[in-house]
Amino acid sequence: MSAPKPSERGHSLLASGTAVSTTRFPRSVYSHGTEPDARFSLANERTFLAWVRTALALVAGGVALEVLGLDLHTGLRLAASLVLIGVGILTPVLAWRNWARTERAIRGGEPLPTSMTGPLVAVAVSASSLLVLLAILLR
């Protein structure tokens, strides 16, 4: 019995003869379908990372709004900060979920799923901005 070729390590063969990764994380994504053109997977990963950067900016904005102690209505300023920080915490979780759903769709040749991350962030930023506007007007 010969040793497996490097291209066979960490892969299992489907009935069609296509190799599927068994060692990549998460298996729930990489155990489905076939290996797509790398450009599609890399674009999906860049989108995920962009959402992570957005989350960092939301948290930083929420922290800055509160820590700077601007002369604004205290309760409204705190509410705006909490909205930004809360959505900043939720965004990477939703981004990861969307990355996995999209990667599975790409690997399976299926239509890409929709994402509610964008509308959620838009609503949260609008709500936070409205709270800051009210805080400015009521000071």
KOLPA-829450 format. One line per field, with one value per residue (C-alpha): chain; x, y, z. Coordinates in Angstrom, 3 decimals. Each point is the difference from the previous one (the first is absolute). Layout:
N
kette: (A	...)
X: (X	...)
Y: (Y	...)
Z: (Z	...)
***
This chain:
139
kette: (A	A	A	A	A	A	A	A	A	A	A	A	A	A	A	A	A	A	A	A	A	A	A	A	A	A	A	A	A	A	A	A	A	A	A	A	A	A	A	A	A	A	A	A	A	A	A	A	A	A	A	A	A	A	A	A	A	A	A	A	A	A	A	A	A	A	A	A	A	A	A	A	A	A	A	A	A	A	A	A	A	A	A	A	A	A	A	A	A	A	A	A	A	A	A	A	A	A	A	A	A	A	A	A	A	A	A	A	A	A	A	A	A	A	A	A	A	A	A	A	A	A	A	A	A	A	A	A	A	A	A	A	A	A	A	A	A	A	A)
X: (0.000	1.494	-0.141	-2.711	0.990	0.100	-3.055	-1.950	0.801	-2.909	-2.450	-2.691	-1.385	-3.655	-1.766	0.698	3.743	0.318	2.267	-1.600	2.005	-0.389	2.492	-1.022	-2.029	-2.951	-0.856	-3.657	1.048	2.869	-1.575	-2.672	0.239	3.153	2.968	-0.980	2.166	2.182	-0.979	-3.573	1.056	2.535	-2.606	-2.338	2.784	0.753	-3.671	0.096	3.116	-1.614	-2.900	2.489	1.655	-3.429	-0.703	3.262	-0.925	-3.464	1.423	2.693	-2.621	-2.241	2.867	1.267	-3.443	-0.292	3.608	0.505	-2.762	-1.347	-2.355	-3.094	-3.133	1.474	-2.749	-0.227	3.794	0.163	-2.827	1.769	3.232	-1.735	-1.699	3.355	1.802	-2.834	-0.115	3.804	-0.137	-2.735	1.478	2.901	-2.362	-2.355	2.953	1.354	-3.426	-0.348	3.545	-0.803	-3.361	1.559	2.977	-2.324	-2.074	3.112	1.269	-3.395	-0.601	-3.136	-1.332	1.680	-2.005	-1.152	1.426	-1.678	3.320	0.004	-3.553	0.587	3.139	-1.748	-2.950	2.301	2.175	-3.120	-1.482	3.250	0.319	-3.552	0.751	3.111	-1.985	-2.618	2.758	1.451	-3.380	-0.947	3.238)
Y: (0.000	3.343	3.242	2.442	2.778	3.499	0.890	-2.875	0.801	1.507	-0.730	-2.554	-0.925	0.463	-2.547	2.325	-0.325	3.598	0.574	1.791	1.398	-1.715	2.137	3.591	1.938	0.102	-3.438	0.992	2.264	-1.823	-3.468	1.119	0.300	0.405	2.310	3.228	2.440	1.512	3.537	-0.555	-1.357	2.795	2.647	-1.550	0.131	3.663	0.826	-1.738	1.946	3.272	-0.697	-0.677	3.381	1.615	-1.616	1.347	3.494	-0.262	-1.060	2.705	2.622	-1.107	0.004	3.384	1.560	-0.973	0.342	3.465	1.250	2.513	2.638	-1.838	-1.318	-2.829	-2.586	0.461	-0.041	-3.261	-1.503	0.894	-1.517	-3.209	-0.338	0.346	-2.396	-2.542	-0.081	-0.087	-3.170	-1.583	0.843	-2.519	-2.791	0.791	0.417	-3.449	-1.542	1.719	-1.007	-3.668	0.108	1.706	-2.375	-3.023	1.511	0.673	-3.535	-1.464	2.151	1.442	3.586	2.215	0.608	3.418	1.679	2.191	1.324	3.092	1.107	-0.680	2.161	2.732	0.109	-0.003	2.820	2.006	-0.569	0.937	3.119	1.002	-0.477	2.189	2.660	-0.003	0.146	3.065	1.725	-0.740	1.035)
Z: (0.000	-1.052	1.948	-1.066	-2.382	1.490	-2.086	1.633	3.646	1.881	-2.805	-0.578	-3.386	-0.890	-2.188	-2.941	0.677	1.212	3.005	2.961	2.892	3.368	1.927	-0.757	2.557	0.149	-1.299	-0.234	-2.885	-1.657	0.044	-2.502	-3.745	-2.013	0.217	-1.813	-1.886	2.733	-1.030	1.199	3.391	0.446	-0.877	2.571	2.593	-0.819	0.543	3.374	0.996	-1.111	2.372	2.806	-0.686	0.037	3.370	1.416	-1.198	1.571	3.366	-0.152	-0.836	2.848	2.495	-1.206	0.221	3.636	1.158	-1.462	2.272	-2.490	1.335	-1.198	1.673	2.080	-0.482	-3.759	-0.370	1.960	-2.067	-3.262	1.323	1.032	-3.395	-1.789	2.344	-0.078	-3.790	-0.057	2.100	-2.139	-3.421	-0.019	1.077	-2.867	-2.370	0.923	-0.540	-3.363	-1.019	0.721	-1.807	-3.014	-0.123	0.086	-2.814	-2.079	0.574	-0.892	-3.071	1.596	-0.017	2.583	3.186	1.084	3.062	2.588	1.322	-2.212	0.813	3.713	0.075	-2.000	2.408	3.037	-1.343	-0.889	3.455	1.705	-2.139	0.874	3.707	-0.289	-1.867	2.751	2.632	-1.702	-0.273	3.638	1.707)
***
